[in-house]
Amino acid sequence: MEKLVQRNYKAELLGSELYASLASIEKDEKVKEVLRELAEGEANHAKFWESIAQSRGIRLGNLGVMDRIKIRLLLKVRKVLGVALALKLVEAGEENDAEKYYKLSTSPEFSDTEREGFKNIMMQELVHEDLLIQNQINVDSIRDSIYAVSDGLIEVLASVSGLAGIFPNPLYVAIGGLIVGVSGMISMSIGAYLSSKSEEDIRNNALRRARLKNQETDQAEANSRTKESVRTTAISYIIGALVPIIPFILGLKGNPGLLTAYAITGASTFMVGSLIGIVSDVNPWKRGALMTGLALGAALLTHGLGVLAHLEGLG
């Protein structure tokens, strides 16, 4: 019981300070207000645990050095990758708060009043996610960006791996990989444009109906999403596509160039796969390992095809 109370008190205290810190650097006023509201909610939850501790004579501690470091690291993540991914990192590997408080609300170790308090906290936790989504703290655009990077990494690695089996000159491999990367970027951008344009047309039709009903609409926001989707997809894809080409641009040829491309792309794919796991609420390590295995498997297969082509005199 003592460790349970201390652990949950500390978790709520950490959440409160983290949300407050995120709010202090947030520029979007809507998001800032949501983060402040969440910080206040977590602080109230910590006070509830404090009352439980006092009733049982349990001593509580403050946040430690490692907790402060965690907050600072997450603030750095927020500045680089955005608030959505920072919050996903907080959730990764932790038990769902609503589920946790549901279990506590049925535990015989607590009084009726305490169990009722847990039910109230559970309901508050359930609305947190909806509150974040409603105020545009979502991961859709981040997920699209990460998948575009992943596509660039895997497709171009497979391409340069096959080309390396045909051409001994690393410049040819680099040029070939770059051509594949640019063509892939164009293809992905067209796909993103068509998809976003279809969604925008549907939204615009809904907006027209809303205006007929004298409801307020945000036309500018609807029209800006297509351009943002295309830009994000293009930039993300080409960033991923450039990684496997780097060793060949630097002049590495043969097995050294190929192994270096495998190494840096494998590491990059693992990180991207882990991020996909985080934003998709699945095990990031397993997702990273799966994507890395698939990327290297595809690269080895195309390299084998390239070697066969070279033996047939095509290179």
Secondary structure by P-SEA (a helix, b strand, c coil): caaaaaaaaaaaaaaaaaaaaaaaacccaaaaaaaaaaaaaaaaaaaaaaaaaaaabbbbbcccaaaaaaaaaaaaaaacccaaaaaaaaacccccaaaaaaaaaacccccaaaaaaaaaaaaaaaaaaaaaaaaccccaaaaaaaaaaaaaaaaaaaaaaaaaaccccaaaaaaaaaaaaaaaaaaaaaaaaaaaaaaaaaaaaaaaaaaaacccccaaaaaaaaaaaaaaaaaaaaaaaaccccccccccccaaaaaaaaaaaaaaaaaaaaaaaaaacccaaaaaaaaaaaaaaaaaaaaaaaaaaaaaccc
